[in-house]
């Protein structure tokens, strides 16, 4: 009997947190925060609005660039799914276009883990689970089609160059059937420059494009009660 009650209680808590994560603010607008204080950020997260946060990452990314990581990691081979790609091609003037998406190894291999610790702690609490940071490298022109944040937290940290993000409130569900340029009509445009961090609320859609060079990281997390649902959907 106690086991059954415990299971029912856990299921009830899961349903509560899942429902909470799927709620959205139909009138949300972009909020800019200069102070990276955890309390201030957590209070603004409750508004279910996107946040553009300054001064959150440590200063040791101020000189981050393709040239620097190639020099600091000579001969490094990026393992990208089933491919092996030389890091040096991102600093090769003869290579005009190449990219790496959501690589889970580069943060550790480039010794950036400590740089992200404060940021990860800022968005974490006692229920945080499945906290991961992955890196994206882009050289040349790229456009990435519509994505949806299916996690409790998603933070984009621009490490080098800039990326143009178009984020869309979940109330505009009709964008699913629209082409890339049409989607922009419903979006908030954000030019994410080096050192800036973009918090995208749960359920929000986004597309992004790079017009030259860009390095950014995705940090995402769930909690113990939403992880399974977010993983399966």
C-alpha positions, 0 to 999 in steps of 0.5 A: 500500500505504501509503495502504491501511494509513493508511486502515485505521489511521484507521478503526481509530482511529475505531472505538476512539473511537466505542466509547469514547464509547458506553461508560457507567457503569451506577452513575453518580451526580451529582458536584458540583464546587466547583473548576472546575480543568481537571485535576479536571474531566477526571479526573471525566469519566473516571468517565462520571458527570454533573457539576454544576460551580460557579464555571466561568463568568466573573462577568460573567454575574452580572447577566444577565437578559432586561431587561439584554439588551433594554436592551443590544440595542435593536431586536434581531431574533432570526433563528430558523430561518425566523422573525424575532422581536423580542428585546423580547417577552421583556421584554414583560409582555403576552407570557406564553409564547415560546421560542428553541431552540439559536440559534447567533448570540446568544452572539456578538451578546450579546458573551458569547464571552469568558465561555465561553472558559474553560469551552470550554477546560476541556472541550477537548483536542488532538482536540476538533472541532466545538465550538459554543455555542448559546443557549436563551431561555424565557419562561413554562412549557415542557416539552421532550421526551426528548433524547439526548447524541450528542456527546462533551461536552455542557455546559449553562450556566445564565445566568439564571433556572432550568431543571429537568433530568431526566437518565437513565442509558443503562441505562434504554433503556426510557424511549424508549416512556414519557411525559414524567412516567413518564420522571422515575421513572428520572431524576436531578433537577437544578435548574440555577440561574444560574451552574451548569453541568451536564455530561451524559455521552455517550449519556445521555437528558434532559428539561427544563422551565421554570416561569417564565423561563430563559436557558441555553447548550448547549456541545457538541463531538466529536473528529476521529474521532467527528464524522462518526459523531455527525453522521450518527446 
